Amino acid sequence: MEQYLEQNKSIRSELLNSVSHLSDEQLNRKVEEGSWTIMQVLHHLYLMEGSIAKTIQSIVEKGEKQQVDPKPIELTVNRTKKVEAPSFVEPDKGFITLEEIKEKLKESRNALLQVVESNNKDELKEKAYPHPAFGLLSLEQWVPFIGYHEKRHLEQIEELKAKL
């Protein structure tokens, strides 16, 4: 689990470095119809991580033990297959500053760390929750999924930055 958390930390750092030189106006600017702003991508990542942390905690408390085979979650970074975001992780359309989103991302990361550190590692392996693309994922696999998901969106951010 430690290596997953380190990997997530490294990807988050890369993500924040990627946007650190942009102004709040650039971050909130829509560069093409039908796509999110860079800020909306960041807000989506915050919503996603917070939702996953809450779900992990809920399944640990109420979920049944089940045998789940590991899924190829590293494929998350492959952006040739478009995945619609579930409505509960759709970003706000309002203006958000870089400082505000950094605070939110710190909040969601702390929630994740808290849930991972306060739960038995075996329970995270023995309980599962369905993912829209991969099917049933162990709670343990949801943790590195967050990193792969951020890496996927980091590529999207780089594409959006090129169009600014």
N, C-alpha and C positions, 0 to 999 in steps of 0.2 A: 504493500500500500504506500509505503514511504516513497518509492520511486515514482509512483503515479502522481503523488502530491508535488514532488520536485519537478516532474515534467510539466504539470499544470502551471506551476509557479514560473518556470522558464518561458512557457508560451505566453502567459499573461504579461510578463515583462516585455517580451518581443512586441506584443500587441500595443501596450502603452507607449513604448518607444516609437512605434510606427506613427502614432497620432500626436505625439507630444509637441511637435513644432507647428501644428495647425492651429489656426485661430478658431474661436467658437463659431464664427460665421462660416468658415470653410467646413467645419465639422457638421454643421446643420444645413449645408447647401445641397439641394437636390440636383444631381448632375445629369440624370436621365429619367425619362418617364418610366414608371413601372419598377423602379428600383428604390431601395432605401437610401437615406443619407448615411454618411459614416457614423453619425451620432445614433441614428436608429439601429444600426448594426450593433453598436456598443450597448445600447439599451436592451436589445434583444438578448445579448450575451448575459447581461445582468439578470434579466427575467428568467432566462433558462437555468442559470446556475442556482438561483434562489429556489426555483420550482423543483429542481432535482434534489437539492438538499432537504427540502420539506418532504418530498415524496420518499426519499431514503428513510428519513426518521419515521414516517408514518408506516411504511412497510415493515421496518424493524419491529415496531410496536404491535402491529396487527396482522402482518402477512404470514402466510403459511410457508413452511420449509418446502423447497422444491429443488430437484436436480436440474441444473441448466448448463448446457454446453456453452463454452466460450464462443462469442461471435467475433467476426473480423471487423471490430469497431474502427480499426485504423483506416478503413475504407471511407470513413466520414470525411476525410480531407479531399476525396475525389469530387470535384465540383462539376463533373460532366453530367451527373444526375441531380437535377433540381429537386429539392424537397420543400414542400410548403410548410411554413412554420405553423404549428397549432395556434389557435386564436389567443390562448392564454399567455403566449410568449411573443405576441405581436407588439412591436415597439410603439411608444407614443409618437404623435406627430408634432408635439410641441418642442420649443427651443430648450435645449439642455446645454449647460456649460461643461467644459472639460473637467473642471474641478468637481462639479456635481456628479458626473458619471464616474469619476475616479473614486469618489466616496461610496457610491452605490456598488461599484465593483468590489471595493474592499469589504463592504457589508456582506455581499453574497458569498465572497470567498471565505470570510470568517464563519458564516453559517455552515458552509461545506466542511471546513476544518473541524468545527465543533461537532458536527454529526459523525464524521469519520472517527475522530479521537474519542468520542464518548460511547462508541458502540464496539461490541465484540467483533473482531475481524471474521470469525467463523460465521456469524449471523449475516454479514455482508456477502459472504460466499453462498450461503444456503437459502437466501431469499431473493426474489426477483420481481421485476416490474417490466411490462412490455414497452418496447421502443417502436415508434411508427415504421421504421425501415428495417430494423434488425430482429424484430420479434422479442421474445422474452430475454432480457438481459439480467444477469445477477447484479445485485446492488453494488458489488465490488467493481464490476465493469462500467457502471455508470460514472464512477470517479474519473478514470482516464478518458471516458467519452467526452467529458467537459473540455479537456485539453484539446482533443482532436477536433471538437466542434469549434473551439476558438481559433484553431489553426486554419480550419476551413474558411472561417469568416475573415481571418487576417488576409488571406489571398483576395477575398472580395474587397476588403478595405484598400489594399494596394491597387486594385483595378479602379476603384472609385477615385483614389488620390490622383491617379494618372489622368483622369478626366476633369479634375478641378481647374 
